[in-house]
């Protein structure tokens, strides 16, 4: 069962003698009596919200609590959607991989990461290669370095049976990557649209 996080205390529910007050623009007001903080919130026609209850004294902020709750819910929804849309793509290596094959794998992984997907980089060991895991670690470290512009290591190399696995997460979220792709397509379409011919222009005739 999912545990529900309780809402922060607001306004008259904040029952402490003094608080550290943050103003509506994020300015530090300082430690003031709770009565003063409540009065300033009422004068601004806003709410007083406890944002750090475990601090001594608790930290409160003057804000529009309804707007704050809505924005928090939207961010949580967006985070869940990004997590649900992220796909784990697999890229397999042999320990003795030639440079051409390596570049092909690297470019494929970069494409996955650009699209906002995670990459599971897997080395397939053969026979005695299993006794040389350090070589696998070096290869995966090189691979992570080569794609670091597009992703960061989320799971360091680990042995999984006869394989060694490392997971790289994208820097851009799935939603951001999709938005960027759509923007590029729109820009390409606008560039390919022919410019309208001026109404007053007559077609030029070619001299023979």
C-alpha positions in Angstrom: 0.0 0.0 0.0 1.4 3.4 -1.0 2.0 5.7 1.9 0.5 9.1 1.4 2.7 12.1 2.3 0.8 14.4 4.6 0.2 18.0 3.5 2.3 20.7 5.2 0.8 22.7 8.0 -0.6 26.1 7.0 -1.8 29.3 8.6 -3.4 28.8 12.0 -2.4 25.1 12.0 1.2 26.2 12.6 1.3 26.1 16.4 4.8 27.2 17.4 5.9 30.5 19.2 8.3 31.6 16.5 9.3 30.8 12.9 12.0 31.5 10.4 10.1 33.4 7.7 10.7 33.5 4.0 8.8 36.1 2.0 6.7 35.5 -1.2 9.6 36.4 -3.4 12.0 34.1 -1.6 13.5 36.9 0.5 14.8 35.9 4.0 12.8 37.9 6.6 14.4 36.1 9.6 13.0 34.7 12.9 9.8 36.3 13.9 6.9 35.5 16.2 4.2 33.3 14.6 1.7 36.1 15.0 3.8 38.4 12.9 4.2 35.8 10.1 0.5 35.2 10.0 -0.3 38.9 9.9 2.2 39.5 7.0 0.6 36.6 5.1 -2.9 38.0 5.6 -1.8 41.4 4.5 -0.4 39.9 1.3 -3.7 38.0 0.8 -1.6 34.8 0.8 -1.0 31.7 2.9 1.6 30.9 5.5 3.0 27.4 4.7 5.5 25.4 6.8 8.2 24.2 4.4 10.8 22.8 6.9 9.0 21.6 10.0 12.1 19.8 11.5 14.2 23.0 11.5 14.6 25.0 14.8 12.7 27.2 14.5 10.5 25.8 11.7 10.8 27.5 8.3 7.7 29.0 6.9 7.0 30.8 3.6 4.3 33.2 2.5 2.8 31.8 -0.8 -0.3 31.0 -2.7 -0.9 27.5 -1.3 -3.5 26.5 -3.9 -1.1 27.3 -6.7 1.8 25.6 -4.9 -0.3 22.3 -4.5 -1.3 22.4 -8.2 2.3 23.0 -9.4 3.6 20.2 -7.1 1.0 17.8 -8.4 1.9 18.6 -12.0 5.6 18.1 -11.4 4.9 14.7 -9.8 2.6 13.7 -12.7 5.3 14.7 -15.2 8.0 12.7 -13.3 5.7 9.6 -13.3 5.1 10.0 -17.1 8.8 10.4 -17.8 9.5 7.2 -15.8 6.8 5.3 -17.5 7.8 6.3 -21.0 11.5 5.6 -20.5 12.6 2.4 -22.3 15.6 0.3 -21.6 17.5 -0.3 -24.8 20.2 -3.0 -25.0 23.6 -2.7 -26.7 25.8 -5.8 -26.7 29.6 -6.0 -27.1 32.1 -8.7 -27.4 35.2 -8.2 -25.3 37.4 -8.3 -28.4 35.5 -5.8 -30.5 36.9 -4.1 -33.5 36.9 -0.3 -33.9 34.2 -0.3 -36.6 31.8 -2.4 -34.6 32.5 -0.3 -31.5 31.6 2.9 -33.4 28.4 1.4 -34.7 27.4 0.4 -31.1 28.3 3.9 -29.8 26.3 5.7 -32.4 23.3 3.4 -31.7 23.5 4.1 -28.0 23.8 7.8 -28.6 20.6 7.7 -30.6 18.8 5.9 -27.8 20.0 8.4 -25.2 19.0 11.3 -27.5 15.5 9.9 -27.6 15.3 9.9 -23.8 15.8 6.1 -23.3 18.1 4.3 -21.0 20.9 2.1 -22.4 21.9 -1.3 -21.0 25.4 -1.9 -22.2 26.3 -5.6 -22.0 29.5 -7.4 -22.6 29.2 -11.1 -23.6 32.1 -13.1 -22.3 33.4 -16.2 -24.1 35.3 -19.0 -22.4 38.4 -17.8 -20.6 37.3 -14.2 -21.0 35.3 -14.6 -17.8 38.5 -14.7 -15.9 39.4 -11.2 -17.1 36.5 -9.0 -15.8 38.9 -6.0 -15.5 39.0 -5.8 -19.3 35.3 -5.6 -19.3 35.2 -2.9 -16.8 37.7 -0.9 -18.9 35.7 -1.3 -22.0 32.5 -0.2 -20.4 34.3 2.8 -18.7 35.5 3.8 -22.2 32.0 3.4 -23.6 30.5 5.6 -20.8 33.1 8.3 -21.4 32.4 8.3 -25.2 28.6 8.8 -24.7 28.8 11.1 -21.6 27.5 14.1 -23.7 24.1 12.3 -23.9 23.9 10.1 -20.7 25.3 9.4 -17.3 26.1 6.0 -15.6 23.2 5.0 -13.4 24.4 1.5 -12.6 28.2 0.6 -12.5 29.5 -2.5 -14.2 28.3 -5.7 -12.5 28.6 -9.4 -13.4 25.4 -11.1 -14.5 26.1 -14.7 -15.2 28.5 -14.8 -18.2 27.8 -11.1 -18.9 28.9 -7.8 -17.5 26.2 -5.1 -17.5 26.1 -1.3 -17.0 23.1 1.0 -17.3 23.4 4.6 -18.7 20.5 7.0 -18.2 19.7 9.8 -20.6 20.5 13.4 -19.7 17.3 14.6 -21.4 13.9 13.2 -20.4 11.7 11.4 -22.8 9.3 14.4 -22.9 12.1 16.9 -23.6 13.6 14.7 -26.3 10.3 14.4 -28.0 9.7 18.1 -27.8 13.1 18.8 -29.3 12.4 16.4 -32.2 9.1 18.0 -32.9 10.7 21.4 -32.9 13.4 20.3 -35.4 10.7 18.8 -37.7 8.7 22.0 -37.6 11.8 24.0 -38.4 12.7 21.7 -41.3 9.2 22.0 -42.7 9.2 25.8 -42.6 12.6 25.9 -44.4 11.2 23.6 -47.1 8.1 25.8 -47.7 8.6 27.9 -50.9 8.5 31.6 -50.4 5.4 33.3 -52.0 6.1 35.1 -55.3 5.6 38.8 -55.1 2.3 40.0 -56.7 4.0 42.7 -58.7 6.8 40.6 -60.1 6.7 39.4 -63.7 8.5 36.2 -64.7 11.8 37.0 -66.4 12.2 35.9 -70.0 15.4 34.2 -71.1 17.2 35.8 -74.0 17.9 33.6 -76.9 
